[in-house]
């Protein structure tokens, strides 16, 4: 989701998740990992060794002020506070037990979003180039492909990634005399990256205190072949990679939140790395592919889920036959009524009953409740297999086929709610992993085998559907 845009260049936005876009506006002077292009702000008033004190700086200190701190699961902590002297902004601090601290100034409205990313995003703590993220050991591409078996995005490392440190950049010394440290009280976020930023980095380095993280461990940036300007693609390239017409991409002005976060912004428009474009295309097809695959044409010439089309056609026939029966009786026969009119009337009469059968909000069948029941039925069958095996090592469990009646209901559901199929399969894989310790790929194999055995869909369609709808972790390497 596009939340903030402070610079024309989109190289360094926070958030590794799909569509996440939180723009930092400045570096704190005592950060260990400066974001390129951003100014440095005097953060001496910020009690960086006391997260509770950072929280108290803003929390319950007046209208429009807030603060928060939380321990990180692996050690360290995060802390946030509105800046009392300039309430449009907030301080965000990430303290890592090994990799030091990150001190950023962000828009106050972005505080909760960054808190979520750092605490629960499972996408590292340093972000560069439109969501490329670093977790202390490796760089990964922006998370876009959802793996519902793990309730997060599939983490995919960057090929031939090189980490750029402050020591690397200061091999060619800057001129600290040409830079300055900003003050928070009168700070306004610049609209463009600072020119001659190496001078500002040199001033930051000269301001480092004894005991600070060495410059060769202060991470500044990422370099990789896929991020070279010549390898980036524009909207036309994104559409080509996704196999879409250019006009089918979200509108460049109003639909940007539906596109991946760009790696950079040029005068001609956004540019993306080719892997990011491929992952966006993969997620796009995962989201829209099942509905396209399992769609049919109604008698009105519109595309609808196959199950709805089937229900409508069946109801049309039932009503049409009843109308013919009525017409066959002499007292009911009226002038001008013929077969074509009967069929058209039947189609009209049958449409809304067919819709009502699978409407997920107020239909004749409680579709949401059916989905929950299907999940529990499949997972319950898996639990029986695990209990029967009686082993702690779940890799040795033999999974029996899903019962035929359950497969029939799976068919009914996915034919009428094809767009919800990835959620259905993802929840099954998630619960099987969390509750029973089963590997998602084994559950994916079971779903594939059972649908091939008992689904009314043909084998080719089953394979295509599972390729689109199974979480990445539930697919074998040979299927990818």
Secondary structure, 3 states (H helix, E strand, C coil): CECCCCCCCCCCCECCCCCCEECEEEEECCCCCCCCCCEEECCCCCCCCCHHHHHHHHCCCCCCCCEEEEECCCCCEEEEEECCCCCCEEEEEEEECCCEEEEEEEEHHHHHHHHHHHHHCCCCCEEECCCEEECCCCEECCCCCEECCCCEECCCECCCCEEEEHHHHCCCCCCHHHCCCECCCCCCCCCCCCCCHHHHHHHHHHCCCCCCCCHHHCEEEEECHHHCHHHCECHHHHHHHHCCCHHHCCCCCCCHHHCCCCCEEECCEEEECHHHHHHHHHHHHHHHHHHHHCEEECCCCCEEEHHHHHHHHHHHHHHHHHHHHHHHCCCCCCCCCCHHHHHHHHHHHHHHHHHHHHCCCCCCCCHHHHHHHHHHHHHHHHHHHHHHHCCCCHHHCCCCCCCHHHHHHHHHHHHHCHHHHHHHHHHHHHHHHHHHCCCHHHHHHHHHHHHHHHCCCCHHHHHHHHHHHCCHHHCCHHHC
